[in-house]
Amino acid sequence: MNRLWKPLALALLAGAGAHAAWAADCATEIDGNDAMQYNKSSISVPASCTKFTVTLRHTGKLPKASMGHDWVMTKTADMQAVLADGASAGLDKDYLKPGDTRVLAHTKIIGGGESDSVTFATSLLKSGGPFSYFCSFPGHVALMKGTIALSK
């Protein structure tokens, strides 16, 4: 049955036109490495998406205790305060203050070879921006940060 439906589904999707919201458009991957770098400095979220998924992959080899990375999204204005409050939370709490409502979405801290994903409602990006993402591991934000926004 799957063989019959797949070509039909692809044909229907192809006919939907450029305005169709493709599932792949509502997700992205971002890599963090042992040199404390993300491979993207900005993420554009299609306005047609109601939810968006970010998958963080740690392409390095070092463990999370020494070179862990996460992906945290906040309003840009809240970023420094979230980092300051999270620093004392420790690795076991992903360097984020438990229950911090300024954190809009985040992955867990991962080490080399690991990955984690987070899905959030894009309605979060519709008011009160601009928004940023960053790594909350102490000191990493100097190099590991970027902007995230809805595209028009």
KELUM-462769 format. One record per atom (N, C-alpha, C): residue number from 1; residue in one letter; x, z, y. Coordinates in steps of 0.02 Angstrom, whole numbers. Atoms other than C-alpha are relative to their C-alpha. Layout:
N
<rec NUM; a; <X; Z; Y>>
...
***
This chain:
152
<rec 1; m; <41; 0; -59>>
<rec 1; m; <0; 0; 0>>
<rec 1; m; <44; 0; 63>>
<rec 2; n; <-44; -5; -57>>
<rec 2; n; <142; 42; 119>>
<rec 2; n; <28; -69; 19>>
<rec 3; r; <-26; 67; -14>>
<rec 3; r; <212; -136; 103>>
<rec 3; r; <-50; -42; 38>>
<rec 4; l; <51; 40; -33>>
<rec 4; l; <48; -208; 160>>
<rec 4; l; <-13; 23; 71>>
<rec 5; w; <17; -28; -66>>
<rec 5; w; <18; -93; 308>>
<rec 5; w; <57; -6; 50>>
<rec 6; k; <-56; 0; -47>>
<rec 6; k; <193; -95; 383>>
<rec 6; k; <2; -64; 41>>
<rec 7; p; <-1; 61; -42>>
<rec 7; p; <193; -280; 436>>
<rec 7; p; <-60; -3; 48>>
<rec 8; l; <59; 1; -43>>
<rec 8; l; <16; -262; 503>>
<rec 8; l; <9; 48; 59>>
<rec 9; a; <-11; -49; -53>>
<rec 9; a; <61; -106; 601>>
<rec 9; a; <50; -25; 51>>
<rec 10; l; <-50; 27; -46>>
<rec 10; l; <216; -189; 674>>
<rec 10; l; <-29; -56; 43>>
<rec 11; a; <32; 54; -38>>
<rec 11; a; <114; -341; 725>>
<rec 11; a; <-47; 28; 53>>
<rec 12; l; <45; -31; -48>>
<rec 12; l; <-16; -231; 809>>
<rec 12; l; <39; 32; 57>>
<rec 13; l; <-41; -32; -51>>
<rec 13; l; <118; -132; 901>>
<rec 13; l; <32; -52; 46>>
<rec 14; a; <-31; 53; -40>>
<rec 14; a; <205; -291; 958>>
<rec 14; a; <-50; -30; 49>>
<rec 15; g; <51; 27; -43>>
<rec 15; g; <40; -352; 1030>>
<rec 15; g; <-25; 49; 52>>
<rec 16; a; <25; -51; -46>>
<rec 16; a; <12; -190; 1125>>
<rec 16; a; <29; -8; 70>>
<rec 17; g; <-28; 14; -66>>
<rec 17; g; <121; -250; 1268>>
<rec 17; g; <50; 52; 22>>
<rec 18; a; <-53; -42; -27>>
<rec 18; a; <254; -167; 1375>>
<rec 18; a; <-25; 69; 21>>
<rec 19; h; <26; -64; -23>>
<rec 19; h; <138; -26; 1426>>
<rec 19; h; <-11; 50; -56>>
<rec 20; a; <10; -45; 57>>
<rec 20; a; <127; 48; 1251>>
<rec 20; a; <55; 53; 0>>
<rec 21; a; <-49; -54; 4>>
<rec 21; a; <212; 217; 1231>>
<rec 21; a; <29; 2; -71>>
<rec 22; w; <-33; 0; 65>>
<rec 22; w; <334; 195; 1087>>
<rec 22; w; <25; 69; -15>>
<rec 23; a; <-21; -67; 20>>
<rec 23; a; <375; 351; 990>>
<rec 23; a; <74; 12; 16>>
<rec 24; a; <-72; -7; -13>>
<rec 24; a; <562; 319; 1010>>
<rec 24; a; <14; 14; 74>>
<rec 25; d; <-9; -11; -71>>
<rec 25; d; <541; 323; 1200>>
<rec 25; d; <-12; 73; 19>>
<rec 26; c; <17; -69; -16>>
<rec 26; c; <479; 503; 1192>>
<rec 26; c; <49; 49; -33>>
<rec 27; a; <-53; -42; 29>>
<rec 27; a; <641; 571; 1119>>
<rec 27; a; <68; -27; 20>>
<rec 28; t; <-68; 22; -13>>
<rec 28; t; <826; 566; 1152>>
<rec 28; t; <47; 45; -39>>
<rec 29; e; <-53; -39; 30>>
<rec 29; e; <987; 626; 1073>>
<rec 29; e; <55; 9; 52>>
<rec 30; i; <-56; -14; -44>>
<rec 30; i; <1128; 707; 1168>>
<rec 30; i; <54; 34; -42>>
<rec 31; d; <-56; -27; 38>>
<rec 31; d; <1300; 748; 1099>>
<rec 31; d; <40; 47; 44>>
<rec 32; g; <-47; -45; -31>>
<rec 32; g; <1410; 895; 1143>>
<rec 32; g; <62; 1; -44>>
<rec 33; n; <-62; 4; 40>>
<rec 33; n; <1593; 900; 1090>>
<rec 33; n; <46; 60; 12>>
<rec 34; d; <-49; -55; -7>>
<rec 34; d; <1744; 1015; 1075>>
<rec 34; d; <37; -1; 67>>
<rec 35; a; <-30; 4; -67>>
<rec 35; a; <1801; 958; 1249>>
<rec 35; a; <-50; 24; 53>>
<rec 36; m; <52; -26; -45>>
<rec 36; m; <1647; 1042; 1326>>
<rec 36; m; <-31; -56; 42>>
<rec 37; q; <31; 55; -35>>
<rec 37; q; <1561; 879; 1370>>
<rec 37; q; <-64; -21; -36>>
<rec 38; y; <58; 35; 25>>
<rec 38; y; <1387; 807; 1349>>
<rec 38; y; <15; -75; 8>>
<rec 39; n; <-10; 72; -8>>
<rec 39; n; <1381; 618; 1326>>
<rec 39; n; <-50; -31; 49>>
<rec 40; k; <48; 25; -49>>
<rec 40; k; <1239; 603; 1454>>
<rec 40; k; <-1; 48; 60>>
<rec 41; s; <5; -42; -61>>
<rec 41; s; <1230; 663; 1634>>
<rec 41; s; <-70; -1; 29>>
<rec 42; s; <70; -1; -22>>
<rec 42; s; <1046; 624; 1656>>
<rec 42; s; <-45; -24; -57>>
<rec 43; i; <51; 21; 48>>
<rec 43; i; <889; 602; 1553>>
<rec 43; i; <-62; -19; 39>>
<rec 44; s; <61; 24; -31>>
<rec 44; s; <740; 499; 1608>>
<rec 44; s; <-55; 1; -53>>
<rec 45; v; <56; -8; 46>>
<rec 45; v; <576; 546; 1524>>
<rec 45; v; <-56; -46; 21>>
<rec 46; p; <55; 45; -19>>
<rec 46; p; <444; 409; 1521>>
<rec 46; p; <-64; 39; 18>>
<rec 47; a; <60; -33; -23>>
<rec 47; a; <289; 462; 1617>>
<rec 47; a; <-58; -7; -50>>
<rec 48; s; <53; 11; 50>>
<rec 48; s; <183; 394; 1473>>
<rec 48; s; <2; 51; -57>>
<rec 49; c; <-8; -49; 54>>
<rec 49; c; <247; 531; 1356>>
<rec 49; c; <-36; 65; 19>>
<rec 50; t; <30; -66; -12>>
<rec 50; t; <146; 691; 1339>>
<rec 50; t; <45; 55; -26>>
<rec 51; k; <-51; -45; 27>>
<rec 51; k; <284; 774; 1237>>
<rec 51; k; <65; -38; -4>>
<rec 52; f; <-66; 31; 2>>
<rec 52; f; <470; 742; 1235>>
<rec 52; f; <46; 43; -43>>
<rec 53; t; <-45; -36; 45>>
<rec 53; t; <600; 790; 1105>>
<rec 53; t; <73; -16; 18>>
<rec 54; v; <-72; 7; -11>>
<rec 54; v; <785; 820; 1139>>
<rec 54; v; <34; 26; -63>>
<rec 55; t; <-40; -20; 57>>
<rec 55; t; <902; 826; 990>>
<rec 55; t; <72; 6; 23>>
<rec 56; l; <-70; -13; -17>>
<rec 56; l; <1072; 905; 1023>>
<rec 56; l; <41; -4; -63>>
<rec 57; r; <-47; 4; 56>>
<rec 57; r; <1213; 857; 906>>
<rec 57; r; <69; 24; 24>>
<rec 58; h; <-68; -23; -16>>
<rec 58; h; <1380; 948; 908>>
<rec 58; h; <48; -43; -40>>
<rec 59; t; <-43; 49; 34>>
<rec 59; t; <1505; 811; 867>>
<rec 59; t; <71; 27; -12>>
<rec 60; g; <-66; -30; 11>>
<rec 60; g; <1655; 929; 867>>
<rec 60; g; <5; 34; -67>>
<rec 61; k; <-13; -34; 63>>
<rec 61; k; <1727; 1036; 729>>
<rec 61; k; <2; 76; 8>>
<rec 62; l; <-8; -72; -11>>
<rec 62; l; <1742; 1209; 809>>
<rec 62; l; <-66; 37; -12>>
<rec 63; p; <60; -40; 14>>
<rec 63; p; <1621; 1349; 761>>
<rec 63; p; <-36; 22; 64>>
<rec 64; k; <39; -19; -59>>
<rec 64; k; <1483; 1410; 876>>
<rec 64; k; <27; 61; 36>>
<rec 65; a; <-27; -60; -32>>
<rec 65; a; <1571; 1576; 908>>
<rec 65; a; <54; -17; 52>>
<rec 66; s; <-53; 17; -47>>
<rec 66; s; <1714; 1486; 998>>
<rec 66; s; <-16; -61; 43>>
<rec 67; m; <16; 61; -38>>
<rec 67; m; <1640; 1319; 1055>>
<rec 67; m; <-72; -21; -13>>
<rec 68; g; <70; 15; 11>>
<rec 68; g; <1452; 1332; 1033>>
<rec 68; g; <-32; -34; 59>>
<rec 69; h; <37; 35; -53>>
<rec 69; h; <1333; 1222; 1131>>
<rec 69; h; <-75; 6; -12>>
<rec 70; d; <73; 6; 4>>
<rec 70; d; <1149; 1222; 1169>>
<rec 70; d; <-22; -46; 56>>
<rec 71; w; <30; 42; -52>>
<rec 71; w; <1033; 1123; 1281>>
<rec 71; w; <-57; 41; 29>>
<rec 72; v; <49; -43; -34>>
<rec 72; v; <932; 1223; 1408>>
<rec 72; v; <-26; -38; 61>>
<rec 73; m; <30; 33; -57>>
<rec 73; m; <810; 1153; 1535>>
<rec 73; m; <-34; 53; 45>>
<rec 74; t; <31; -43; -50>>
<rec 74; t; <759; 1245; 1695>>
<rec 74; t; <-10; -40; 63>>
<rec 75; k; <-2; 28; -67>>
<rec 75; k; <715; 1206; 1873>>
<rec 75; k; <72; 7; 23>>
<rec 76; t; <-69; -2; -24>>
<rec 76; t; <880; 1166; 1958>>
<rec 76; t; <13; 64; 39>>
<rec 77; a; <-8; -61; -41>>
<rec 77; a; <853; 1313; 2077>>
<rec 77; a; <8; 63; -43>>
<rec 78; d; <-4; -59; 44>>
<rec 78; d; <841; 1433; 1928>>
<rec 78; d; <62; 1; -45>>
<rec 79; m; <-55; 7; 48>>
<rec 79; m; <995; 1373; 1833>>
<rec 79; m; <51; 57; 4>>
<rec 80; q; <-52; -50; -7>>
<rec 80; q; <1124; 1495; 1902>>
<rec 80; q; <-25; 70; -19>>
<rec 81; a; <28; -66; 16>>
<rec 81; a; <1011; 1647; 1886>>
<rec 81; a; <-12; 6; -76>>
<rec 82; v; <10; -1; 73>>
<rec 82; v; <966; 1601; 1705>>
<rec 82; v; <68; 10; -34>>
<rec 83; l; <-67; -9; 29>>
<rec 83; l; <1152; 1586; 1666>>
<rec 83; l; <25; 71; 9>>
<rec 84; a; <-23; -68; -14>>
<rec 84; a; <1192; 1752; 1749>>
<rec 84; a; <-36; 51; -44>>
<rec 85; d; <39; -47; 40>>
<rec 85; d; <1051; 1844; 1660>>
<rec 85; d; <13; -9; -75>>
<rec 86; g; <-11; 14; 71>>
<rec 86; g; <1091; 1761; 1493>>
<rec 86; g; <69; 19; -25>>
<rec 87; a; <-68; -14; 21>>
<rec 87; a; <1277; 1799; 1492>>
<rec 87; a; <6; 65; -40>>
<rec 88; s; <-4; -65; 35>>
<rec 88; s; <1249; 1979; 1437>>
<rec 88; s; <-44; 1; -63>>
<rec 89; a; <43; 1; 59>>
<rec 89; a; <1121; 1928; 1305>>
<rec 89; a; <40; -11; -64>>
<rec 90; g; <-43; 10; 58>>
<rec 90; g; <1260; 1873; 1188>>
<rec 90; g; <-18; -61; -42>>
<rec 91; l; <6; 59; 43>>
<rec 91; l; <1282; 1737; 1059>>
<rec 91; l; <-62; 4; -46>>
<rec 92; d; <57; -7; 47>>
<rec 92; d; <1149; 1808; 941>>
<rec 92; d; <-67; -15; 34>>
<rec 93; k; <60; 17; -37>>
<rec 93; k; <1020; 1776; 1078>>
<rec 93; k; <10; -66; 38>>
<rec 94; d; <-15; 66; -30>>
<rec 94; d; <1094; 1605; 1125>>
<rec 94; d; <17; 4; 74>>
<rec 95; y; <-18; -10; -71>>
<rec 95; y; <1157; 1675; 1291>>
<rec 95; y; <-59; -15; 46>>
<rec 96; l; <60; 5; -41>>
<rec 96; l; <978; 1675; 1356>>
<rec 96; l; <-37; 66; -2>>
<rec 97; k; <38; -62; -4>>
<rec 97; k; <883; 1828; 1416>>
<rec 97; k; <-66; -9; -39>>
<rec 98; p; <62; 7; 38>>
<rec 98; p; <741; 1855; 1291>>
<rec 98; p; <-62; 0; 45>>
<rec 99; g; <62; 4; -38>>
<rec 99; g; <573; 1803; 1362>>
<rec 99; g; <7; -28; 71>>
<rec 100; d; <-10; 26; -68>>
<rec 100; d; <647; 1720; 1517>>
<rec 100; d; <-45; -60; 12>>
<rec 101; t; <49; 53; -12>>
<rec 101; t; <503; 1616; 1584>>
<rec 101; t; <28; -57; 43>>
<rec 102; r; <-32; 55; -38>>
<rec 102; r; <622; 1514; 1693>>
<rec 102; r; <29; -52; -47>>
<rec 103; v; <-25; 47; 50>>
<rec 103; v; <687; 1433; 1533>>
<rec 103; v; <-60; -40; -25>>
<rec 104; l; <57; 42; 17>>
<rec 104; l; <570; 1287; 1506>>
<rec 104; l; <4; -29; -71>>
<rec 105; a; <-11; 25; 69>>
<rec 105; a; <646; 1224; 1343>>
<rec 105; a; <73; 12; -17>>
<rec 106; h; <-70; -8; 19>>
<rec 106; h; <803; 1256; 1243>>
<rec 106; h; <7; -7; -76>>
<rec 107; t; <-19; 0; 70>>
<rec 107; t; <889; 1227; 1078>>
<rec 107; t; <37; 65; -14>>
<rec 108; k; <-43; -56; 16>>
<rec 108; k; <984; 1361; 985>>
<rec 108; k; <73; -22; 11>>
<rec 109; i; <-71; 16; -4>>
<rec 109; i; <1173; 1370; 1002>>
<rec 109; i; <23; -23; -68>>
<rec 110; i; <-24; 29; 63>>
<rec 110; i; <1256; 1262; 870>>
<rec 110; i; <75; -10; 3>>
<rec 111; g; <-71; 13; 6>>
<rec 111; g; <1433; 1237; 808>>
<rec 111; g; <13; -71; -24>>
<rec 112; g; <-21; 66; 21>>
<rec 112; g; <1531; 1084; 754>>
<rec 112; g; <-37; -25; -61>>
<rec 113; g; <35; 32; 56>>
<rec 113; g; <1435; 965; 641>>
<rec 113; g; <-73; 17; -6>>
<rec 114; e; <70; -21; 4>>
<rec 114; e; <1267; 1048; 674>>
<rec 114; e; <-42; -37; 52>>
<rec 115; s; <46; 28; -50>>
<rec 115; s; <1113; 988; 768>>
<rec 115; s; <-62; 44; 3>>
<rec 116; d; <63; -35; -10>>
<rec 116; d; <952; 1062; 836>>
<rec 116; d; <-42; -40; 49>>
<rec 117; s; <46; 37; -43>>
<rec 117; s; <798; 992; 923>>
<rec 117; s; <-49; 48; 33>>
<rec 118; v; <53; -36; -35>>
<rec 118; v; <670; 1053; 1048>>
<rec 118; v; <-49; -52; 26>>
<rec 119; t; <53; 43; -27>>
<rec 119; t; <504; 973; 1095>>
<rec 119; t; <-38; 40; 53>>
<rec 120; f; <36; -34; -54>>
<rec 120; f; <417; 1015; 1258>>
<rec 120; f; <-52; -47; 31>>
<rec 121; a; <52; 39; -35>>
<rec 121; a; <264; 959; 1355>>
<rec 121; a; <29; -28; 64>>
<rec 122; t; <-28; 31; -60>>
<rec 122; t; <312; 835; 1490>>
<rec 122; t; <-36; 22; 63>>
<rec 123; s; <35; -27; -59>>
<rec 123; s; <184; 916; 1605>>
<rec 123; s; <44; 51; 37>>
<rec 124; l; <-46; -46; -32>>
<rec 124; l; <323; 1043; 1639>>
<rec 124; l; <40; -33; 55>>
<rec 125; l; <-41; 36; -48>>
<rec 125; l; <414; 908; 1736>>
<rec 125; l; <-40; -28; 59>>
<rec 126; k; <43; 30; -51>>
<rec 126; k; <267; 866; 1850>>
<rec 126; k; <-4; 40; 65>>
<rec 127; s; <5; -38; -61>>
<rec 127; s; <282; 1006; 1976>>
<rec 127; s; <61; 44; 9>>
<rec 128; g; <-52; -48; -16>>
<rec 128; g; <413; 1109; 2063>>
<rec 128; g; <72; -20; -15>>
<rec 129; g; <-68; 22; 16>>
<rec 129; g; <567; 1004; 2022>>
<rec 129; g; <46; 5; 61>>
<rec 130; p; <-31; 36; 55>>
<rec 130; p; <704; 950; 2023>>
<rec 130; p; <18; 46; -58>>
<rec 131; f; <-16; -36; 61>>
<rec 131; f; <753; 1000; 1847>>
<rec 131; f; <69; -18; -25>>
<rec 132; s; <-67; 10; 28>>
<rec 132; s; <920; 1020; 1761>>
<rec 132; s; <2; 22; -72>>
<rec 133; y; <-15; -26; 66>>
<rec 133; y; <987; 1044; 1587>>
<rec 133; y; <74; 18; -1>>
<rec 134; f; <-68; -26; 2>>
<rec 134; f; <1146; 1135; 1539>>
<rec 134; f; <12; 37; -65>>
<rec 135; c; <-20; -41; 57>>
<rec 135; c; <1242; 1228; 1405>>
<rec 135; c; <8; 72; 27>>
<rec 136; s; <-2; -70; -24>>
<rec 136; s; <1220; 1417; 1421>>
<rec 136; s; <60; 39; -27>>
<rec 137; f; <-59; -35; 25>>
<rec 137; f; <1379; 1462; 1325>>
<rec 137; f; <44; 15; 60>>
<rec 138; p; <-37; -20; -60>>
<rec 138; p; <1485; 1559; 1453>>
<rec 138; p; <56; -49; 18>>
<rec 139; g; <-51; 44; -27>>
<rec 139; g; <1589; 1443; 1561>>
<rec 139; g; <-12; -74; -12>>
<rec 140; h; <9; 71; 17>>
<rec 140; h; <1525; 1280; 1486>>
<rec 140; h; <-38; -39; 54>>
<rec 141; v; <40; 35; -49>>
<rec 141; v; <1405; 1239; 1628>>
<rec 141; v; <42; -39; 51>>
<rec 142; a; <-43; 35; -47>>
<rec 142; a; <1552; 1185; 1736>>
<rec 142; a; <5; -75; -17>>
<rec 143; l; <-5; 69; 21>>
<rec 143; l; <1561; 1025; 1633>>
<rec 143; l; <-63; -25; -36>>
<rec 144; m; <56; 20; 42>>
<rec 144; m; <1402; 1026; 1530>>
<rec 144; m; <-67; 12; 35>>
<rec 145; k; <63; -4; -35>>
<rec 145; k; <1253; 994; 1642>>
<rec 145; k; <-22; -70; 19>>
<rec 146; g; <27; 64; -21>>
<rec 146; g; <1140; 855; 1697>>
<rec 146; g; <-70; 10; 29>>
<rec 147; t; <67; -2; -29>>
<rec 147; t; <972; 811; 1773>>
<rec 147; t; <-49; -32; -48>>
<rec 148; i; <54; 28; 41>>
<rec 148; i; <807; 774; 1688>>
<rec 148; i; <-60; -8; 45>>
<rec 149; a; <57; 15; -42>>
<rec 149; a; <656; 693; 1770>>
<rec 149; a; <-47; -49; -34>>
<rec 150; l; <48; 50; 23>>
<rec 150; l; <499; 594; 1735>>
<rec 150; l; <17; -66; 34>>
<rec 151; s; <-9; 66; -30>>
<rec 151; s; <522; 408; 1762>>
<rec 151; s; <-68; -24; 24>>
<rec 152; k; <62; 26; -29>>
<rec 152; k; <392; 312; 1859>>
<rec 152; k; <-27; -57; -42>>
***
